[in-house]
Amino acid sequence: MRHFIAVGLLVILAACVSSSDKKSDSGGKEESASTRPLERAKIHTELGVGYYENGKLGVALEELNTAIAADKTYAPAWNARALVYMDLKDDARAESDFKQALKMDPNNSDTKNNYGLFLCQRKRSEEGIRYLLAAIKNPLYSTPDMAYVNAGVCARSSGDMKAADDYFQKALKLNPSQPQALYSMADLSFSRDNYPAAKSYLNRYLQVVPSAGPEALWLGARIERRLGDRTALASYGTQLRRLYPSAPETKAYLEGRFE
């Protein structure tokens, strides 16, 4: 999940972190004092995101605190620190930082996506989906399919299967190879007893993600069992035993607990 929600943030940073401030024309003297705080904020934010991506939350928090101390108006630092607090389950600080990031940059779609996901995970689905859809409205947003997937997951968790289906389909319309949308549609189709559709979506998912995890293989096994294809069922079972011998899904397969 960490990578999923931080991708947009990394894109922002790649665009925002420029080369060091240019020297003045008079023999390359020191950079302008007014630009140093912003440059420090960018550098420490980039470092913080790197540590965050590697799961080193304590060091990431230190870097992001330094970034915000350097320039309190630098929105990506607030967004990044919100993600760290989100992982640390410090909801009050995470929400405060998301709001501060949006105050500094109200049109930032990546922050809206991340904040929307945060709200959805805290069972505030209506608010969360509102922010996710607001992120998509920005024509310059580079990954609207991701926001649609998040909206679909959010809608499904709140019990709105029709809306979930609609959001996942919109994600696939934008990106037919969107892996989370394909897997979600396979799982959703299975829950609706539409096993041919579930198999089709899962096969498309496995083409995009050949090294599938135990959840996907277990879903495939259950689909094939419902379709009555014993050969395909055995193939999924073999993969589960070989690749994930200790997984709960493998244990369920071996014990015949398909329901």
C-alpha positions as CSV (number, residue, x, y, z in Angstrom):
1,M,0.0,0.0,0.0
2,R,2.8,2.3,0.8
3,H,4.0,2.4,-2.8
4,F,0.5,2.6,-4.1
5,I,-0.3,5.9,-2.3
6,A,3.1,7.5,-2.6
7,V,3.6,7.1,-6.4
8,G,2.0,10.4,-7.2
9,L,4.1,12.1,-4.5
10,L,7.3,10.8,-6.0
11,V,6.2,12.2,-9.4
12,I,5.7,15.6,-7.8
13,L,9.1,15.5,-6.2
14,A,10.8,14.5,-9.4
15,A,9.2,17.6,-11.0
16,C,9.8,19.9,-8.1
17,V,13.3,19.1,-7.1
18,S,15.4,21.2,-9.5
19,S,19.1,21.5,-9.7
20,S,20.8,23.6,-7.1
21,D,20.1,27.3,-7.2
22,K,22.2,29.0,-9.8
23,K,25.2,31.0,-8.7
24,S,25.0,34.7,-9.2
25,D,26.6,36.2,-12.3
26,S,29.4,37.9,-10.3
27,G,31.9,35.0,-10.2
28,G,29.5,32.3,-8.8
29,K,28.9,33.8,-5.4
30,E,26.6,32.2,-2.8
31,E,23.0,31.4,-3.7
32,S,20.3,33.8,-2.7
33,A,19.3,33.5,1.0
34,S,15.6,33.7,0.0
35,T,15.8,30.5,-2.1
36,R,17.8,28.4,0.4
37,P,14.9,27.4,2.7
38,L,12.8,26.2,-0.3
39,E,15.7,24.2,-1.7
40,R,16.4,22.6,1.7
41,A,12.7,21.7,2.0
42,K,12.8,20.0,-1.4
43,I,15.9,18.0,-0.6
44,H,14.8,16.8,2.8
45,T,11.3,16.0,1.5
46,E,12.9,13.8,-1.3
47,L,15.0,12.1,1.4
48,G,12.0,11.6,3.6
49,V,10.0,10.0,0.8
50,G,12.9,7.7,0.0
51,Y,13.0,6.5,3.6
52,Y,9.3,6.2,3.7
53,E,9.3,4.0,0.6
54,N,11.8,1.7,2.3
55,G,9.7,1.5,5.4
56,K,12.1,3.5,7.6
57,L,9.3,5.7,9.1
58,G,11.3,7.1,12.0
59,V,14.1,8.5,9.8
60,A,11.5,9.6,7.2
61,L,9.7,11.6,9.9
62,E,13.0,13.3,10.9
63,E,13.7,14.4,7.4
64,L,10.2,15.7,6.8
65,N,10.2,17.6,10.1
66,T,13.5,19.2,8.8
67,A,11.8,20.0,5.5
68,I,8.8,21.7,7.1
69,A,11.0,23.6,9.5
70,A,13.0,24.9,6.5
71,D,9.9,26.0,4.6
72,K,6.4,25.7,6.1
73,T,4.8,26.6,2.7
74,Y,6.2,23.6,0.8
75,A,3.1,21.4,0.3
76,P,4.8,18.1,-0.7
77,A,6.5,18.0,2.7
78,W,3.2,18.2,4.5
79,N,1.7,15.5,2.1
80,A,4.6,13.2,2.7
81,R,4.6,13.6,6.5
82,A,0.8,12.9,6.4
83,L,1.6,9.6,4.8
84,V,4.1,8.7,7.5
85,Y,1.7,9.6,10.2
86,M,-0.9,7.5,8.3
87,D,1.3,4.5,8.5
88,L,2.0,5.2,12.2
89,K,-1.7,5.2,12.9
90,D,-1.5,8.8,14.2
91,D,-4.8,9.8,12.6
92,A,-5.0,13.2,14.1
93,R,-1.6,14.4,12.9
94,A,-2.1,12.7,9.5
95,E,-5.3,14.5,8.9
96,S,-3.9,17.8,10.1
97,D,-1.0,17.5,7.7
98,F,-3.2,16.5,4.7
99,K,-5.3,19.6,5.3
100,Q,-2.2,21.8,5.6
101,A,-0.9,20.4,2.3
102,L,-4.1,21.2,0.6
103,K,-4.1,24.7,2.2
104,M,-0.7,25.3,0.7
105,D,-1.6,23.7,-2.7
106,P,-5.5,23.4,-3.0
107,N,-5.3,21.9,-6.5
108,N,-2.9,19.1,-5.9
109,S,-4.5,15.8,-7.0
110,D,-2.0,13.5,-5.4
111,T,-2.7,15.0,-2.0
112,K,-6.5,14.7,-2.6
113,N,-6.0,11.0,-3.7
114,N,-4.0,10.2,-0.6
115,Y,-6.3,12.1,1.8
116,G,-9.3,10.4,0.1
117,L,-7.7,7.0,0.7
118,F,-7.0,8.0,4.3
119,L,-10.6,8.9,4.9
120,C,-11.9,5.7,3.2
121,Q,-9.7,3.6,5.4
122,R,-11.1,5.3,8.5
123,K,-14.7,4.4,7.4
124,R,-15.4,7.9,6.2
125,S,-16.4,6.7,2.7
126,E,-18.5,9.6,1.6
127,E,-15.9,12.2,2.4
128,G,-13.1,10.0,1.0
129,I,-14.8,9.4,-2.4
130,R,-15.5,13.1,-2.7
131,Y,-11.7,13.9,-2.4
132,L,-10.8,11.0,-4.8
133,L,-13.2,12.3,-7.5
134,A,-12.0,15.8,-6.9
135,A,-8.5,14.6,-7.7
136,I,-9.7,13.1,-11.0
137,K,-11.2,16.4,-12.1
138,N,-7.7,17.9,-12.6
139,P,-6.9,17.3,-16.3
140,L,-3.2,17.4,-15.5
141,Y,-3.4,14.5,-13.0
142,S,-1.2,11.8,-14.3
143,T,-2.8,8.8,-12.6
144,P,-6.6,9.2,-12.5
145,D,-7.0,5.4,-12.9
146,M,-5.4,5.0,-9.4
147,A,-7.9,7.4,-7.9
148,Y,-10.8,5.5,-9.5
149,V,-9.5,2.2,-8.1
150,N,-9.3,3.8,-4.6
151,A,-12.9,5.1,-5.1
152,G,-14.0,1.6,-6.1
153,V,-12.4,-0.1,-3.1
154,C,-13.9,2.6,-0.9
155,A,-17.4,2.1,-2.4
156,R,-17.2,-1.6,-2.0
157,S,-16.1,-1.5,1.6
158,S,-19.2,0.6,2.3
159,G,-21.4,-1.9,0.6
160,D,-22.1,0.0,-2.6
161,M,-21.3,-2.7,-5.2
162,K,-22.8,-0.8,-8.1
163,A,-20.7,2.3,-7.5
164,A,-17.6,0.1,-7.0
165,D,-18.2,-1.6,-10.3
166,D,-18.6,1.7,-12.0
167,Y,-15.4,3.1,-10.6
168,F,-13.3,0.0,-11.5
169,Q,-14.7,0.1,-15.0
170,K,-13.8,3.7,-15.4
171,A,-10.2,2.9,-14.2
172,L,-10.0,0.2,-16.9
173,K,-11.3,2.5,-19.5
174,L,-8.4,4.9,-18.8
175,N,-5.9,2.0,-18.4
176,P,-7.0,-1.4,-19.6
177,S,-4.0,-3.0,-17.9
178,Q,-4.6,-1.4,-14.5
179,P,-3.8,-4.4,-12.2
180,Q,-5.7,-3.4,-9.1
181,A,-8.9,-2.7,-11.2
182,L,-8.5,-6.0,-13.0
183,Y,-8.1,-8.0,-9.7
184,S,-10.9,-6.1,-8.0
185,M,-13.3,-6.8,-10.9
186,A,-12.3,-10.5,-10.8
187,D,-13.1,-10.6,-7.1
188,L,-16.3,-8.6,-7.4
189,S,-17.5,-10.8,-10.3
190,F,-16.8,-13.9,-8.2
191,S,-18.8,-12.5,-5.3
192,R,-21.7,-12.0,-7.7
193,D,-21.4,-15.6,-8.9
194,N,-20.4,-14.5,-12.4
195,Y,-17.6,-17.0,-12.7
196,P,-16.8,-16.6,-16.5
197,A,-16.3,-12.9,-16.0
198,A,-14.3,-13.5,-12.9
199,K,-12.0,-15.8,-14.8
200,S,-11.6,-13.4,-17.7
201,Y,-10.6,-10.5,-15.4
202,L,-8.3,-12.7,-13.4
203,N,-6.6,-14.0,-16.6
204,R,-6.0,-10.4,-17.7
205,Y,-4.6,-9.6,-14.3
206,L,-2.2,-12.5,-14.4
207,Q,-0.9,-11.3,-17.8
208,V,-0.1,-8.0,-16.2
209,V,1.2,-9.5,-12.9
210,P,2.7,-12.9,-13.8
211,S,4.2,-13.3,-10.3
212,A,0.8,-13.3,-8.6
213,G,0.5,-13.5,-4.8
214,P,-1.4,-16.2,-2.9
215,E,-4.6,-14.2,-2.8
216,A,-4.9,-14.2,-6.7
217,L,-4.0,-17.8,-7.0
218,W,-6.5,-18.8,-4.4
219,L,-9.2,-16.7,-6.2
220,G,-8.3,-18.5,-9.4
221,A,-8.6,-21.9,-7.7
222,R,-12.1,-21.0,-6.3
223,I,-13.2,-19.7,-9.7
224,E,-12.1,-22.9,-11.5
225,R,-13.7,-25.1,-8.9
226,R,-17.0,-23.3,-9.5
227,L,-16.5,-23.7,-13.2
228,G,-15.7,-27.4,-12.8
229,D,-12.3,-27.2,-14.5
230,R,-10.3,-29.7,-12.5
231,T,-7.1,-29.3,-14.5
232,A,-7.0,-25.5,-14.0
233,L,-7.9,-26.0,-10.3
234,A,-5.0,-28.4,-9.9
235,S,-2.7,-26.0,-11.6
236,Y,-3.5,-23.2,-9.1
237,G,-3.1,-25.7,-6.3
238,T,0.3,-26.7,-7.5
239,Q,1.4,-23.0,-7.7
240,L,0.1,-22.4,-4.2
241,R,2.0,-25.3,-2.8
242,R,5.2,-24.5,-4.6
243,L,5.3,-20.7,-4.3
244,Y,3.5,-20.1,-1.0
245,P,3.6,-23.3,1.1
246,S,3.0,-21.5,4.4
247,A,0.3,-19.1,3.2
248,P,-3.2,-19.3,4.7
249,E,-4.6,-19.7,1.2
250,T,-2.5,-22.8,0.6
251,K,-3.7,-24.3,3.9
252,A,-7.3,-23.6,2.9
253,Y,-6.7,-25.3,-0.5
254,L,-5.2,-28.4,1.0
255,E,-8.0,-28.7,3.6
256,G,-10.6,-28.2,0.9
257,R,-12.1,-25.0,2.5
258,F,-13.3,-23.3,-0.7
259,E,-16.3,-21.6,0.8
